[in-house]
Amino acid sequence: MGGNINGLLRSLGAPTLCFLAAVAHGQPASVMLQGEAAETLREQVLAVGGELTHFLPIIDAIGARLTPAQVDQLRGAAGVHRIIDDLDRKEPEAPPPACQLGAGLELDIDGHVVRWRLFNKGKDSAGLETVTLAWPETLGELDRASFAGRALTATLDGSRQGATLLAADALPLAGGAAATLQLEFSRPWPSGELHQRHLNLTATFADECAVELIPGYDDNDGDSYYSTVAGADLLHRHGITGAGVTVAVLDSGLWDDPRLTRDTQGEPRVLASYDAIAGEEVSIAFDESGHGSHMTSILAQSRPVTRAEATPGAWRGIAPDARLVVVKAFSREGQGDLLDIVRGVQWIVDHRETYGIRVINLSFAAKPRWPYWQDPINQALMRAWDAGIVAVAAAGNEGPDAMTVGSPGNLPYLLTVGAITDSWTVHDPDDDYLPDFSSRGPTPSAHIKPDLVAPGGHMAGLTRPGSTLTQEFPEYQLANGDFVMTGTSQAAALVSGLVALLLEVEPELTPDDVKCKFMSSANPAISADGRLSYSPFEQGAGAISIQRALTLGDTGCGNAGLNLKTDIAGEDHFEGPAVLAEDGSPTLPGLEQMVTPEPPEKGHSESRRWGIKAHIERPQHGMSEPGTPEDPQLPFDWHSLYLEEKARMEQLSRTPE
């Protein structure tokens, strides 16, 4: 093991292998024991009077309820190699945000009247002070404005299409309540001509707590848009829908709604459901949280796209005909127990052949507590990967700081996904950017993560009415019943769907091949100066592209330099290429030459382009010619790569089917 990995571990403050128990009054607590054989450990636990809770032969471990005295009896016993006795430890809850106001994601438009719903999710009353707005000339003049039925006074700006609305006194919005801001214009809203993005609206409450109206998409009823942004719609048109590929979703369960439980032909497609919390197969893994249903909706919802301008034959889910295996390991509050998660992974591996499981979606992340090879969840997932299951993990939502990628996304073998957002413009990639929340690498073991990035912003999907999510975030509910969420969880679910599409076309691919296909064909964000817009610790190999994976993706490069077999056996472990700079920050050799010094824009960029083709064919390079070779001092020869890809595509176009 090298010095850089130890330095990175110290900078993260990684805990030591075994932890002191924090059990009051000698009461039993949840403990994991790992050793030579799970069966032997079970007998040892029962011999000291402990209660067996989890049998985990996938990692030669068991879970048990043990008192501190019983733990002491087992510590150092023959065949017991490791004890983790602080699994009941609760991480401190983050304090609530200072501003606990929310705003509806879409307007309610009724002729001359526009309504916007505002929510106070805090306990204390909040007073509305001002509303600023700007509207298109088509709507004429602002005739009236009110909040919660009380009139607001408008002060127009010089354009007569903008105003500041004032309340005589701050209008209160009680804690836990919602109220409507209503605007009445002299002309009706012209359907099809104007859209929400044409209206700018900000409501400011006391203590400078403000909420803004998002631009939104044009047709939430007819489309969820991300299948188009991800390029899945074009595959749907050609009948590629994930048919014959089984995806296991390890999450909070699944809402029993036919748009989730049935495929595009109306046939049942949930092959099995397993409750890893209870440790039993169930007929329905009831989703109290709502998170698992939303992930499954993005991955496989079988509702058709009906938007007039959309690709014919497109579906809202990425792989709408994928078969599903539902594994519930997360509670109503969205909390997952380490032992339950390992048990869920074990059940998936044990039933891989029975249900043909090829993919496992892992839309969760936690701060790493151990080196990747000592993390029990990672140990189970290494065995899943070795068994032929592609594991797709969320990077986490703890950015923008470095070294915030969570576990299990820190496991080098997995396909770890960060998030980008399309800024609500489906066909304009020039405003796609990496949001601050997406976790950055490297990992504590110096590996570059995430592996790639994918759409994860404002993703509309299905979740159970009355679930925890709908109760805690009422402002994210759309009028058609869809629920909007943002995060790397959503990005991971989307990628799991794309993996299913790829495996339908090329079922012979191994997990390493799938990873290689996507990473070798990803579209990196490149600035006009020829350097990367984001470092590899931020964007990985770039934005995922299913079309490029199918046409230009390579095999043989996935997890190069690693050895899964020796890692599982404990014979060798691997560190990545990251090193520590003089100031203690993580970096890569030559990183300063790789990445542009200009900070990346949020939203539209005149400099950033996603992909080699878009970079070379930007106007300053000449649209008809690929331009001249770039500065030889640059670490990337984009020009040669462009010509190579162009030649490969031309060869493919000449190859008979």
N, C-alpha and C positions, 0 to 999 in steps of 0.2 A: 504494500500500500504506500502511496506517495505522500509527500508532505502537504501538497495542496489540498487533498481531501480532508486531512485532519484540521487544517486551518479553516476550511469552509465549515466543518462541523462545529468548531469552536465559535465561529462568528454567528452561527445560527443559535447557539446555546442549546445544542441537542442534549437530551438527558442521557444518563448512563443506562446501562443495560437493565439492571435490576433497581427497583424503586422501594423506598421504605413505605410500609403500609401506614395509612392514615385512618385506622379503624378505631372508633371510640368504644371503650368499655369491653373490648374483646369480642365484639359481635362478629358473626360471619360476614365475609365480603367476597366479591367476585374475584377469582384468581385464575390465571392461566398457567399450566405446567407444560413444559415441553421436554422431551427426552428421547430415549431410544425407540420406544414404541408406545402408542396411545393405549393399547390394551394393558400394558404393564402399569402405566400411570393411573389408569382407572382403578385397578386393583389396589394400588398404594393409597389412593385417595379414600376409597371405601374402608380400607384397613384402619385409617386414623379417625374414622367417623365423619368424614366430609361428605358433602352432597354433590354428586356429579351433575353438571348442567349441560355440558357440551362434549361430544366425542368427535375429535377432529384428527383422524388418522392422515388426512391430506398433508398435515404439517407435523405429524407425530406429537400431537398435543391433546390436552383435554381442558375443559373449563369446569370450575368447581366453586362451591361456596365453602369457604374455610375460615376458621378463626385464626387469629395470629399464632396461637399455640400450635394449631394443626399445621400451619405453614412452617413453623420452626421445626416440627417433626420431620417434614418432608425435605427441608432444605439440606442439601448434601447427601440425600438418600441415593442409593445405587440406581442408575438409569434416569435420574432427574437432572437435566442439564440447565434448566432455566425456569425461573418463577417470576411472573409479573403479577404483583399483588396490589396494584393500585388502580385496577380497572374501574372501580366505583368513583374515582376522582372526577369531579366536575370542573370543567374549565370555567373561569369567571365570565359572566355574561357581559357583553359590551354595553356600555351605557347607551340609553336611547339618544337618537340625534336631537340636537337642540331644536330643530324645526321638524315638527311631526305632522305637517300638513301634506295632503295629497290632492291631486287633481285628476279628473277623468281624462282618459286617453282619447276620447272622441266627443265631438259636439253632437248635441241633439238639435237638428235643424228642422224647423217647421214653418215654411213660408218666409214671412218677414222676421220671425223670431229665432234667435240662436240661444241655446242654453248650454251652460258648462257647469258640471257638478264638482263641488269642492268638498274635501273631507278633512276633519280634524281627528287624527288618530291618537292624539295625546289625551291626558286626563284633564288638563286645564283649558279654560276657554281661551280662544284666540280672536283678536279683533282685526277685522279687515279695515285697512287704511286707504289704500289706493288700488286702482286697476288701470293699467295702461293698455291701449289697444290701437291697432291700425288695421284698416279694412280696405278692400278694393272699391274703386269708384262705382262698380256695378251695383253695389248695395245701397247707393244713395247716401242719405244722411242718417245719423244715429238719432232716433226719435226719443227713446227712453232706455233707461238702464236701471236694474234693481238687483239687490242681493238679499236672498231670503225674504223676498216680498217688500223690502224697504228700498225706497228710491235712492239713486246715486246721482250726484250732480256732475255733469260733464263739462270739461274745459277743453275746447277744440284747439288743435294746433293749426298752423297756417295752411296746411294742405287740405283741411276739411275731410281728410280720410284718416285722421288720427285724433285721439283724445285721451285725457286723463280723467278718470272717474274718482270722485271724492265722496266720502261719507261725511255727513255733518258731525257725527261722532263715530268712533271706531265701532263697526257693527260686529257684535260678538258671534262667534261660532263655537258652541259649547263643545267640551271635550267628548269625543266619541260620536259626534253628530256630523251630519252632512247638510249642505245647503246649495242652492242653485243661483248662479249668476246668470241673469237674463238680459239679453240685448235685443232691442227692437229697431229694425232699420226701415227706411222709407220704401225700399224696394225689396221684393222677395229674393231669396237665394236661388240663383238659376241652376237647376240640377244639371250635372254633367259639365258645366262650364267652370264653376268654382269648386275648390276643394279646401279642406281644412288648412292646408299649408299656406293658403292665401290670407289667412287671418292671424295676426300676431296678438297675443293676449297674455298678460302677466298680472297676477293678483298678489299684492304685497300686504302682509299682515304685520302686526306689531313685532318689534325686535328684528325688523328686516327679514322676516321669514317670507319667502316668495315662492310661488309655483308658476310654471309656464305651460302654455298649451304646446303639445308636441306637434310637429308637422303632420304625422300620421300618413297612412296609405290611403289611396283613393277609394278602395272597395273592400272593406273588411268582410262584407257578407259573401263576396264571390271568390276570395283568395286569401291565403295566409302568406303568400309571396316568397317564402324562403325556398320552396322547391324550385322556383325560377332562379333566384339568386344563386343557389347551389348548383344549378344546371341539371337537376334531376328531372325537370319537366320534359326535357328533350329525350331522355331515356324512356320516360313513361310513354311518350308518343310512339316509340318503337316497341312497346310491349315489355320493357324491362322494368319490373316493379318489385323485385326481391322475391319472386315466387320460388319456393323450394328451399329457401334459406331460413334457418331458425335463429332468432336473436333472443337471448336471455336478458331481461331488464332487471337488474338488482337495485331495488329502490323501495318505495313505500307502498307498493301494491298497484292495483289497477281498478279504475272505475268500470263497472259492468255496463258499458255503452256499446251498441253495435258498431259504431264508427271506429271503435278501438278493438273490439273482440271479434269482428268479422272482417273478411277481406273484401276486395272490390267486387267479388261475385256474390257477396252475402253469405259466404261459407264460414263456419267457425274456424278460427285460426289460433286460439290459445290452447296449446298442447298440454300444458300442465301449469299448476300454481303451487308454490311452496312457501309456507310461512316460516322463515328462518328464525323468527323470534320465538315462536312456539315449538319449532322443530318438527313440523308435520306438513304433509301434503294436504291441500284444501281445495274445495271446489271453486271458491272465489277468494283471492287475496285482497280483502277490502281495503281500499285506499283512504285512510282517514286524513292524511296530510294533503294529498292532491298532487304532490311533486311527481310521483311515479307515473301517474296518468298523463301529466303534461309532457314528460319525457317520451312516453310511448306514443303520444299524439304526434309529436314532431317526427319521430322515427317512422311511424307506420300508419297514421290515420288514413282511413279508406274513404274519406269524403272527397268527391270530385271538385276540381276548380271550375267555377262557373263564370268567372270574369270574362267579358267579351273579348278582350285583347290578349288573353292568355293563350298559351300553347294548347291546341286541341288534345284531349286525352290526358291532361295533367291531373295529378292528385295532390291533395294538400300534404299528406305525409310523404316522406322521402322514399320509403319502401312499403307501399300500401298493401302488398301481398305477402310480405314477410310473415312467417309463422312466429308465434311468440311463446316464450316461457317466462312466467311472472314469478319473481322471487322477492318476497317482502322481508326487508331487514331494517326498515326505518319506521319510527313511531309516528303518532299523530303530530308531534312537535317537530318532526323531521330529524330526530336524533337516532343515530345508529350505534349499536354496541359492537365492539371489535369482535367478540366471539360469535355474535349472530352473523356478522358479515362473512367471517371465515366459514361458518357453517353453510351459509348460502352459496359461497363459491364452491365448497366441497360438493354440495348437492348438484350443482350445475355440472361439475366435472364427472361426477358419478353417473349422471344421466345424459352425458354428451351423445353417446351412440344411440340411446333409446329415442331421443327426440331430434337428433341431427343438429345439435347446437353448434353453430359456427362463430357466433359473435356474443360477447357480453358487454353490455353498456353499464358504465360506472360513473354516473353523474353526481359525484360527491368528492369532497376533498377535505383533509384535515392536516393540521401542521405536523410535519414528520417528527416522530419521537425517537426513531432509531435510524441507523444506516439502512439503506433500502433492503439489504439482504436479511436484516434481523426483524423487519416489520412483519408480523404474522399475516396480515392481509396480503402484503406483497409476496410472501412465501407461497401462499395459496394461489395467487394469480400467476406466479411463475410456472406452477404446475398446470394451471389452466392453459397457458400459452403453449407449454410443452405438449399438452394433449391435443393441440390443434385448434384452440379457440382464440380468435382475435379479441383482445381486451382493449376497449376504448375508454379512456379516462379523462375527466375534466381536469384542467390545470388548476382551477380554483379562482376565486374572486377576491384575492387579497392584494392585487397590484395597486400602484405601479412600481412598488419597490422591487429590487432584485431579490432573488432567493425566496420567493413567496409561493412557488409551485407546491401544491399539497400532495399528500399521500392518498391514494396509490399512484397519482400521476408522476411521482418522483421515481417510480420504478423504470429503469432504462429500457426494458424490453417492450413495454406497452406503447400504444399509440396515444400520446397525450395531446390534448386539444386546448388551445387558447381561443379567444373570441375576437371577432371583428364585427363592426356594424356597417350597414349599408346606408345609413343616414336617411332611411325611408325613400331612397331612389333606387328602383329595381334595376334599371338599365344603365346606370352611371357609376361605374366602379371607381371613378376618380375621386369620389367623396367617401369611399370606404376607408375606415381607419381602425386602429387598435385602441379601444377604450381603456381608460385608466384602470378599471377594475380587473382586467384580465391578468392573472398572475404571471410573473416573470421568473426565469431561471437565473443562474443554474441551480441544480439540485445540490443538497449537501455533499453528495459524492462527486460533484463537479461535472455532471452530465448536462448537456444542452437540452433544455426543455422550455416551452412545449415543443413537440415535434412539428406541428403545423397549427394554423389558425383556420377558423371556419365561422360562418354567420352565427351570431349568438345574441344579437340585439333585438329587443321588442318582438319576440317570437310568440305569435298567437296560436293557441292550441286548446285542447279539451282538458278540463279537470272537473272533478265531482262537485256539484253544487253543495254548499255547506261544508266543504273541506276547510282545513285550517288555512290554506292559502287564500281562499275566497273571503274568509272572515277577517284575516289580518290585512289584506290588501284589496279592499273593495274597489279602489280606484282603477285597478287593472282589469276589471271585468268589462267586456264589450257588450253592446246592446244585443248582439246575436248569441250571447252566451259564452263565446270564446274568452279565454283568459290569457293575458299577455305577461310574459316573463322574459328576463334578460339575464344572461350569465354564461359561463363556460359549461355549465350543466346542459344548457340547450345546445351549445355548439357540439358537445360530445354526442348527444343524441342524434343530431343531424349527421355527424360523421358515421355513427353506427349504421344509420340508414344507407349511407353511401357505400359502406363496406358490404352491406347485403346486396346492393345492386351490382357491385363489382364481382362478388362471389356467384351471383346468378349467371353472369356471363363467363366467368373463369373459375369454376368450382374447384379446380385442381390446386389453386394457390394455397400456400402455407401461410400462417400468420406473419412470418418474416417477409414473405413475398408481398403480402398485402401492404405492410408497412413501407416496404421499398417502393411499391407502385405509386403510392400516394405521395411519399416524400420526394421521390425523384422527379415527379411531375408537378409539384406545387408551384404556385406563382408567387415569387418573392416580391415584396414592395421595394421598388427601385426609384431613387431620386434622379433628378435631371443630371446631376454630376456623375452618375454612373455608380454611386455607392448605395448601399442598402439604406432604406428609409428607417428601418427598425433593426436592431441587432438580432442575431440568432437567439438570444435569450428572451426576446420578445415575440418574434414571429416564427421561430423555428425555421423550417424550410420554406415557409410562405403560406399563402392561402390555398386551401384544398381545391382541386378541380377534378371532377369525376370524368369529364370528357378526356382531359389530358392523361389521367391515370390509365384509361382504356386504350389510348392511342400511343402515348409516349412513355408511359410508366415502365420502369425496369424491374427486374427481379434479381435476387442475389445480393442486394445491398442492405437488406433489413437487418439491423443489429450487428453489422459488421464490427469485428473487434471484440465482441462479447462471446461468451460461451455459456449458454443457458444450463447445459448439463452439469458442468463443473460448479456453476453458481448454486444450483439446487443442492448439489452434493456437499456444498460447503468447502470445496477444495480450492476455490479461487473466487475473488470478487473484483469488481472492476470500477475504476474511476474514470471520469470523463476528462475532456481537455481543458476545462476552466482552471484558471490560476488566480492568485490574489495579486492585485496591483499594489504599488507602494503605499497607497492610501488605505489599503485593506479591502477595497471593493473588488468583486469578482470581475474577471475579464477573460479574454482569449488572446493568444498570441496574434498580433496584427489587427486587433479589433478596431483600433483607431483609423486604420486605413480602409476597413470594410464599410464603416457606417458614416453617413453624411454628418457633418457637425451641426447642420441646421435642425432644430427641433421639428418633429413632424406635426403637420397641421391636423386639427380635428375638423372633419368635414371636407369640403372641396379643396383640392390641392392642384396647383399648376405644376408642381414638381413630381409628386408621387405617382407612380404607375405600378399596377399589379401585374407582374409577369414580364418575361423577356421580350415577347412580341410587342406588347404595349409600350415598353420602354424604347425599343429600337425604332418602332414606327411612329413615335410621337413627332409632331410637326417639325421640330428643330433637327430631326434626323432625316426628314424627307419621307413623305408617305409612300411614294412609288418606289423608292430605293431604300435598301436597308441601312444606308448611311456608311460612314467610314469607321474603321476600327477605332475603339475608344483609346483614351490616354493609356499608354503602356504601363504607367505607374500604378494604375488601378489593379486591385487584386482579382478582378473578375474580367474575363473576356466575353462580355455579353454578345458582341458581334459574331464571334465564332459559334457560340452556342445557338444564336438565332439561326444562322445558316445551317447548322447541323439539324436543328428541329425542323426547319423548313424542308430540307432534303428528305427527312424521314416521313414527313406528312405527304410530300409528293410521291414518295415510293408507296406509301399506303394507298393513296388514291389510284395508283396504277395496278395494285395487286387485286386480282379477281377474288370475289367472295367464295 
